[in-house]
Amino acid sequence: MGSFSIWHWLIVLAIVALIFGTKRLRNVGEDLGSAIKSFRKGMQDDSQQQLKADPPGAAPGGDAAADEAKSERSDAR
């Protein structure tokens, strides 16, 4: 009872190809590849938008002066 050998995997692959057909497997592979490609593109676009939204040196929590002004207004009430 160990891991499967290469022959086991080849037999499984042959059975899957017989059941589903090579054209359907090719379509599934293309769909999976395009999904991964669009996911990577989306992640890169998101990181570029994040860099544009947060200029260097800015605090991640927002503008400190605006936060201080809000707290002063609430104290004055």
C-alpha positions, 0 to 999 in steps of 0.5 A: 500500500504505497503511492501509485506508480506511473503505470497506475496514473497512465491507466487512469488517464486512459480511462478518463480519456475514453469516458470523456473524450479528448475534445472535451478534456481539451476544452476543459484544459483551455477553460481552466487555463483562461480562468487562471490567466484572467485571475492573474490579470485581475490580481495584477490590476488590483495591485496596480490600483491599490498602488495608485490609491495609496501614494507613498508615505500616506498612512494606511488609515487615511488622512491624519489631519482629517481625523483630527479635525473630526475629533475636534468637532465632536469634542466641541459639541 
